[in-house]
Amino acid sequence: MIIERKSPRHPRQGPSCLLIIFVTIGIAVSLFVIQNRDDVRNVIIPTPTPEPTRSATEYAVLAELSKEDGEVQEAIEFYEQALALDATKPEFFIRLIDLLVQKGESEKAVEKAEQATILAPENDKVWMAAAAAYLANGDRLSDQGDFSGANIQYATAFQHASRAQDINPENATAMAYAAAGLVLQGNADLYEQAQELADTAIFLEPDNPIARLYMATVFTYQGFYPAALEQYQLGLQTDPTNTDLHFGLAYNYYGDGRISDAIISLEDALAADPNNAAAYDGLAHMYMQLGDAPLAEKNALEAVKLNPNIARAQGRLGEAYFRQNNYFTAIPPLERAIELYGEPSDLTARFFNMLATAYIRNSLSQESCQKAIPLFQQVLNVTFNELIIAGAQEGLDECRRVELENLP
């Protein structure tokens, strides 16, 4: 029997060939990745898909939905986004201008109006919207006591509304705005032309509340209060939410001595627009006429809270404090009113006189008289109101006594 003995297998020395192959491939791949890292990154990391963006039309739809919900600021922002995507649609500008006027941003409305007239100079609705923007800006300047600046805005509104008429002679609202641009300048020589324009606007569209508003305004400026009353009421039959009609009706009642009716109309204006600073200012005025200074103060505070740049509202707030002998508190709002008015006129002299009087009643001293005397002198130079003249002269006499008492 032959037994074959096999030599034992020796253990392998060093790495296997397969391992060497894998390591070599790994090094090669690593070098390739390092040298071509941008291309590899694009392959490995997927390109992010941009979120779908809304079109200009979709933003416009969202704006209208916001407007219907009473979200005016949101609607403005949506229209601004729509115009950022597509600034070639005049209708977007027209609707945005309307919203800006409604929100009280008249300066911005004028800016957009000028852009729109360049974009679509043959579109009568664009010129009509521009006229509305200038009227609103005129009202803003008038509230601040800048009557000269306001008249320039009103005159520009007339020009823009006239341009709309030239393009479309049937545009009743444009005619009404043209009438407003004339009558609001307060120049009696323009009243007849303004009345003709407003009358034509009503003939074209008897149910147009804007035409009724400015026909009433023309009658009011001429002192024809019963005729103005009828126009305000006819306008409100068509649009009971128009705060300008309620406000105008209130001051028509006031001119006729019907203060209680005026208060009701101003409350109706606030029911339609709870943030109407002019209506609160009007209520402050009416309660002041009734001798109710605390209620006047309450409403004046609301007015200046909503719009601190209404000079007459600041003046009325100061007057409410003054009437309650709270001279120290009366000074800041009266100073703000004077700052806004700049120079006194026969209509605003009482606020200047009131501030000067508040200075010396709060503290009759040389220092307070130094502030009061120039104001009293300004008042005497502009007013024809005998009571105000007497008050200013009395204030000057008191300050002269202070000067004499302090002579060495």
Steps between C-alpha positions, in 0.01 A plus 500: 500500500646821392411811697552826317590787727430852373702787625296744712387821319701803611305809615473774233730795528375865428163626372297314249482610138128573529555744788770676304259540208228650724738743665634612165147561367410693818801727467423562135139589575606733781744680272228532236253645752757750628588615149138517384323595824257755344375254239467224755312732740248586229443130438468400866307806631183555298433853372233659724171554322387862545165550665234594248442880492165673459425701190412869504137413430489263797631774728233734363231243580637467853494879531133515406415224748685690773317818407164321529603382847586855602874429512606815316870487593525138391327584172750782441792263554355245257453764228855622555621142447286474188655817359850379590435202270307686230499879491326518161139468619334839565215334691745386770615860544143633512395255771816556702456879485142462622616288795783740588255791505266296717786419740604866521833450321442783255867577432559144386176512301628806313828322427317200352264729311786671321643162400159392370448812287836437331408136442151562360457866397191419291312326780238733652465285814871541571469880490185479712684294764787750491254784563366315805856457630575872468172594670590273792849648519350847500280401793806367681686828460192698599473294819860594576428868447688528170219668308721627217642153443150354515375739232780392266391139546135591436595689185699197379199278574289726277754472219514120523121470517472729198738272311271207579205703367684576178550128443149402609239780517254255659716439809275646770735425788783684326271803464418482870871491585558798272227688689669406829839618377350843435271552800743371763742779413259733677507755217152644445587577137516123433169402662284553193717279280513238774121501525463452125733200506325338797160562343612332177636204697161454668323529165719221363470279810225603744594216737870586516577572870824684418314736268244564775779556754672773302176661389418527870850635567453773241167600657657498848784728396242741361290485817205323336448260789152365417611416144818336635296302752291350222809397304663333803182305570462390137860384500450299819196329349737357240798434727422503874860398581660811350661674798560823305126534442427444870771747597377764257142452615611548861661835429199601294286440808752693708480794262124494546534491880388135528783371718318188623435391140865572420611268782275222369648536150855485634414188697362351176834582336681312777265205462608481136869562581600459867850635426387831353704764683310788338170370639642486854635852453155607383340352811754684716399822326129437549534416870711812542209701359272337756742593779585138582879525525554146644319338205683732262828390660409131463428530128796728430729244664365233262553731203866577579566135584382400152669791325734725701552727199153657493573850623143587593464176701815583699364850550164369615663261745694792645181706510317223690772502767505880499125517560547276804772737632763232447748740344812292551348204309357731234841633399648195313206442259464874441872523424462214253207676335700822467795306361276348233326827413827691481356849464167614647203601289165649595363143521783356712591803713297373795736203547803733501326726751400200712857370514637841601232529769574147625867595541426791731213336687712196571779722633496878477872571480755670280583167341138419410445854374799467268314212332159664512567856380604409140187284467270774628657744253453258210135459595438874505651528152264250334167473680185707477323315782435752776501242779836360392643849461385589852652180640833557327515861618423393856781245485745763379395734783562227759847435360583871507410509870737206556777691322437811709500301825837351412670830415800570727 
